[in-house]
């Protein structure tokens, strides 16, 4: 018997002065959602923590919106 699962991958970036500072990735599925961030430029991150953290908050909100929609695209 075939069983399938639908998942959505959402990615984002924080860029400052055209340089990628943080990469965000979320894997959203009905029973398991994961959100990860990877700092690509520690120096720019440290100098712009408030903006980077706000972007992470905004990214997380988008993940929650997708979860709340029942994974409909």
N, C-alpha and C positions, 0 to 999 in steps of 0.2 A: 504494500500500500504506500502510495506516495504522500508524503507530508511536506508542505512547503511553508516557509516563513518569509514574511516581508520585512525588510529592514530599510532604513533610510540613513544615508551618510551625509552629514552636514559638516562643511569645513569653513574656516574663516582665518583671517590674518589681521594682526595689528601692524600697520606700517607707519613709520615716522621718517620723514625726509626721504621717501621712496625706498626705505630699507625695511625688510621684514624683521619685526621684533619678536612677535609671538605667533605661533601657529595653533589653531584650535581645530579639534576634530570631535565629532559626536557620532556614535552609532546608536540609532534609535530603533528598537524593535518592541513588540507588544509586551514582553516580559522582562526586558533587560535593556536599559539605556546607559550608555557610558559617555562621559565627557572628559576629554583630555586637553591639556595645553602643553606646548613645548616652547620654551624660551629659546629663541634663535640668536639673540644679541643681548647678552646680560648687561652690558654697559648702558645701552639705550633703554632697556627695561628698567634698570635701577634709576635712571634719570627721568623716567616717564611712568612710574608705577601707577599713579592715579588714572591716567588715560588707559593703560593696559588693563588694569583691574576693571575699569568701567566697560571696556570692550568685552572682557570675559563675562561680566554680568549680563550685558546685552546679548551675547552669544547664548548664554544659558537660558535667557528668557525665550529666545527663538526655539531652542530645543523643547522647552516646556509647552510652547504654543503648538508645536508639531505633535507632542505627546497628547495634548488635550484634544486635538482634532482626530484622534484615533488613527494617526498615521496616514491620513488621506492626503494626497498631493493635489 
